[in-house]
Amino acid sequence: NVLQAVLQDRLTALASASLATRDDSITLSLSGSQSFPTDDPEAAMFAGVSLAYDHQFTKWIGVEVGGQVVDQVTDSSVSSGTIWTVYAGLGAQLSPLRF
């Protein structure tokens, strides 16, 4: 078995913005990547956006919900496509222990 790899030049960008109050926060993130040269048969483009919302009910319990959409495009139909992700979580935090 022979393993082959090709190094590619890639430009990647990430932008994120958040807004927070005492009990709530919301975050929007955008990401993207493009390999060069773009006409290379192994070239790939990636773009994604995610949104997350967090609410703290009390000092020790909170909830977070969010979602993400990612799109990848290559010349190969096997590795191209769109992925949707949605999640929800419940978190608990204990007071710090002091020794």
C-alpha positions, -999 to 999 in steps of 0.1 A, spaced: 0 0 0 13 34 -10 1 66 7 2 98 -13 -5 134 -4 -5 167 -21 1 200 -2 -22 228 -13 -22 266 -7 -53 274 12 -69 307 23 -91 305 54 -112 332 71 -133 332 103 -155 360 116 -174 359 149 -197 383 166 -213 380 201 -238 399 221 -242 393 258 -263 404 287 -262 392 323 -282 361 316 -282 357 278 -257 355 250 -259 350 213 -230 342 189 -229 343 151 -199 328 133 -190 327 97 -161 306 82 -147 298 48 -118 282 31 -106 280 -5 -77 260 -18 -55 273 -47 -52 270 -76 -90 269 -79 -88 250 -112 -68 221 -96 -88 188 -97 -82 185 -59 -93 221 -52 -120 225 -25 -142 253 -12 -157 253 23 -183 277 38 -201 276 71 -223 296 94 -233 289 130 -256 305 155 -257 298 192 -279 311 220 -272 306 257 -295 315 287 -285 312 323 -316 305 345 -298 307 378 -261 310 389 -257 273 385 -280 261 356 -283 272 320 -293 260 285 -277 264 251 -292 259 217 -276 263 183 -272 252 148 -246 251 120 -248 248 82 -216 238 63 -212 235 26 -182 219 9 -176 218 -29 -150 198 -47 -148 183 -81 -155 149 -65 -192 144 -58 -182 120 -30 -169 147 -8 -192 175 -18 -224 184 0 -242 203 28 -244 193 64 -269 207 89 -264 204 126 -288 214 154 -280 209 191 -294 217 225 -277 213 259 -284 218 296 -255 227 318 -249 229 355 -221 246 373 -211 240 409 -195 266 431 -157 265 432 -142 244 460 -117 262 482 -90 242 500 
